[in-house]
Every structure is written in structure tokens, then in C-alpha cells.
Amino acid sequence: MQTRRTFSLIALTLLFITAPTFAATVEVEGEGTPALYVVKVHADWCGSCKALVPILDEVRETMSAEPVLFLTLDVTDEDRTGQARLLAAALGIEQQLKTNNKTGLVLIINPADKALLETLTKENTADEMIEKIEGYVAATADADDMDM
């Protein structure tokens, strides 16, 4: 009886180790040009950052159909800060990260000119954040209509 259990356990272990995994194809729709960057400056040790999690989760869920790119620049440690700097540089917002180098902030940035439009904190409710972001998205759309 003990041999059968041992064999079954070994067989199950091998099944999980050798089971093939398959990559999937994901269809990506949309123009791919964000109207806004909403950037959270985060660190795992930051109490304000932790307080922002449920607020931003609600904002993201509500705004999922909007052309808004939600980003987190994680500055928890040296390695993550290095990655945050690279991402900020790739997006052209490194100056905003240098200027607003505190954790627990949510930066609303215009991707077109990289201008900081507003800084939000845990003191802002999800509804307030949504209202502000929607206002900036509408203003960006109006500006795009004027350019045409």
C-alpha cells in the first residue's frame, strides 16, 4: 500500500513538472494612443501607497474604456527604482518623476507635451479622481478636434 502511494505521488509530481504550457494569442484592439498617463509613484513600505490601492482599483475599473494609460512607477528598492527610471524615460516623463519624487502620489500627465496636469493623493476619493481624469480626457479630445 505504501509503495502505491509513493508511486502515485511521484507520478503526480512528474505530471506537474512535465506538463506542457502553451502560449496564447491575445487580440489587441484600439488606437493605442493614450489621452492621459495616470502614474502612481509607489513603494511597498509606503502607507499612503497602500491606502491608494483600493481607490485606484476602482478608478481603473470605472475608466477601463477610456484612453487612459495607468502606470505604476515602483521605487520600493534600488532595482525597482532603476526600472521605474527606465520606464519614465521611455515615456518621456522622467522629469516629472524627478520633480515629484515622493511616494503615495498619483500624477496625471498629458502624453502629448509631458506636462503635469495634476497631482492626486489618498485624500482624493475614487469619484474625485474619476471626475478629474474624465475632465482631462474631455479637454484632450476637444484639443484634438480643434487641431483637425
C-alpha positions in Angstrom: 0.0 0.0 0.0 2.8 2.4 0.9 4.5 1.7 -2.5 1.3 2.6 -4.4 1.0 5.9 -2.6 4.6 6.8 -3.2 4.3 5.9 -6.9 1.1 8.0 -7.2 2.8 10.9 -5.6 5.8 10.6 -7.9 3.6 10.3 -10.9 1.6 13.4 -9.9 4.8 15.4 -9.3 6.1 14.4 -12.7 2.8 15.3 -14.4 3.0 18.9 -13.0 6.7 19.2 -13.8 6.5 17.9 -17.4 3.0 19.2 -18.3 3.3 21.4 -21.4 2.3 25.0 -21.2 1.0 26.9 -24.2 1.3 30.5 -25.0 -1.9 32.2 -26.2 -2.6 34.9 -28.7 -4.4 38.0 -27.5 -6.3 40.3 -29.8 -5.4 43.9 -29.0 -7.9 46.5 -30.3 -7.9 50.2 -30.2 -5.8 53.1 -31.4 -3.1 52.6 -28.8 -2.7 56.4 -28.1 -3.5 57.3 -24.6 -5.1 60.7 -23.9 -3.5 60.7 -20.4 -1.0 58.9 -18.3 -2.1 58.3 -14.7 1.0 57.4 -12.9 1.2 56.1 -9.3 4.6 56.6 -7.6 4.7 53.5 -5.3 6.8 51.8 -2.7 5.8 48.7 -0.8 6.8 50.3 2.5 4.6 53.4 2.0 1.4 53.6 4.0 -0.1 56.2 1.6 0.6 53.9 -1.4 -1.3 51.0 0.3 -4.2 53.3 1.0 -4.3 54.2 -2.7 -4.7 50.6 -3.9 -8.5 50.3 -3.5 -9.0 53.8 -4.7 -7.0 53.3 -7.9 -8.6 49.8 -8.4 -12.0 51.5 -8.5 -10.8 54.2 -10.8 -9.2 51.7 -13.2 -12.3 49.6 -13.3 -14.6 52.6 -13.9 -12.3 54.1 -16.6 -11.4 50.8 -18.4 -13.0 52.0 -21.6 -11.2 55.4 -21.6 -8.0 56.1 -23.4 -6.0 56.3 -20.2 -2.7 54.5 -19.5 -2.5 53.6 -15.8 1.1 53.1 -14.7 2.9 52.4 -11.5 6.5 53.6 -11.0 7.7 51.3 -8.2 10.5 52.9 -6.1 10.5 50.3 -3.3 14.2 49.4 -3.7 17.2 50.2 -5.9 16.4 47.6 -8.6 12.7 48.7 -8.9 13.7 52.4 -8.9 16.1 51.7 -11.7 13.3 50.1 -13.7 10.9 53.0 -12.8 13.5 55.4 -14.2 13.8 53.5 -17.4 10.1 53.3 -17.9 9.7 57.1 -17.1 12.5 57.8 -19.6 10.9 55.6 -22.3 7.6 57.5 -21.8 9.4 60.9 -21.7 8.2 61.6 -18.2 11.5 61.3 -16.3 11.4 65.0 -15.4 8.0 64.5 -13.7 9.4 61.6 -11.7 12.4 63.7 -10.6 10.3 66.7 -9.7 7.6 64.6 -7.9 9.9 62.1 -6.2 7.6 61.3 -3.2 5.7 58.1 -2.9 2.0 58.0 -2.5 1.3 60.3 -5.4 -0.8 59.9 -8.5 0.3 62.1 -11.3 -1.9 63.0 -14.2 0.3 63.7 -17.2 -0.5 64.8 -20.7 1.4 62.4 -23.0 1.5 65.0 -25.8 3.7 67.5 -24.1 4.6 65.5 -20.9 3.1 68.3 -18.8 1.9 67.5 -15.2 -1.8 68.4 -15.1 -2.5 67.5 -11.5 -1.2 65.6 -8.5 -3.6 63.4 -6.5 -3.2 61.6 -3.2 -5.0 59.2 -0.9 -7.0 62.3 0.3 -8.8 62.2 -3.1 -11.8 59.8 -3.3 -12.2 57.5 -6.3 -15.1 59.6 -7.5 -13.0 62.8 -7.3 -10.2 61.1 -9.3 -12.6 59.8 -11.9 -14.1 63.3 -12.3 -10.7 64.9 -12.7 -9.5 62.3 -15.2 -12.7 62.4 -17.2 -12.3 66.2 -17.4 -8.8 66.0 -18.7 -9.7 63.3 -21.2 -12.6 65.5 -22.5 -10.2 68.5 -22.7 -7.7 66.4 -24.6 -10.4 65.3 -27.0 -11.6 68.9 -27.5 -8.0 69.9 -28.3 -7.6 67.1 -30.8 -10.9 68.2 -32.5 -9.6 71.7 -32.8 -6.3 70.5 -34.4 -8.3 68.8 -37.2 
